[in-house]
Amino acid sequence: MQGFRILDHVDMYPEFLETTVKNIREGKIVYVEDIVEGIENAPSALIGLNVGKKIIFLAHD
């Protein structure tokens, strides 16, 4: 078994970024965001984190 270190592949980041952005725009990659409002809801929101991105709004400007 071999681990993966991002720093071993930092030279590939520009290519990764270009390919990933293109695939997101074409709908080939779809990401999930779950938005929760309020610091009081943060603990329960983080317990349910299993896929995608969790965003916790603390305040509106």
N, C-alpha and C positions, 0 to 999 in steps of 0.2 A: 504494500500500500504506500502511496506517495501523497503528501500533502500539496496544497495549492497556495502559493503566496502571490498576491497581486503585484507586489514589488518586483517579482521576477519577470513580469510581463508588461511593465509600465510603458515600454516602447511601442506596444501594440494598441495603446489607448486611443490615439486618433482614428485608427481604422475601426476599432470597436464602436466609437462614438458615431462615426459616419454611417456605419451599417445599421446600428441600433436606431438612430433617429429616422433613417429612411424606412426601416421596417415598421416603426410606430406610425409614421405618416401613412403608410400603405395598409395599415390595419393588420399586418402580419404578427405584430406583438401588441398585446393588450395588457395594460397594467390595472391593478385594482387599488382604489383609494377608499378608505373608510374615514369619514370626518366626524369627530365627536366634539361637542362644545362644552367648555367648562372644566376647570381643574378638578372639580369634585367628581367628574365622570372619568378621569384619567385611569384610576386603578382598574375599574371594571373593563374599560376599553382595552387596556393592555393585556388583560387576562385572555381576552378573546382574539388576540393577534395570532393568526396562523398563516396568512398569506397576504401578499400585497403590502400596502403602505398604510400606516395608521397616522392620522393627523389630529392633533388635539388643539382646538382654538382656545386660547386663554383670554383674548380680548379682541374686540373689533376696534379699528382706528376710525 
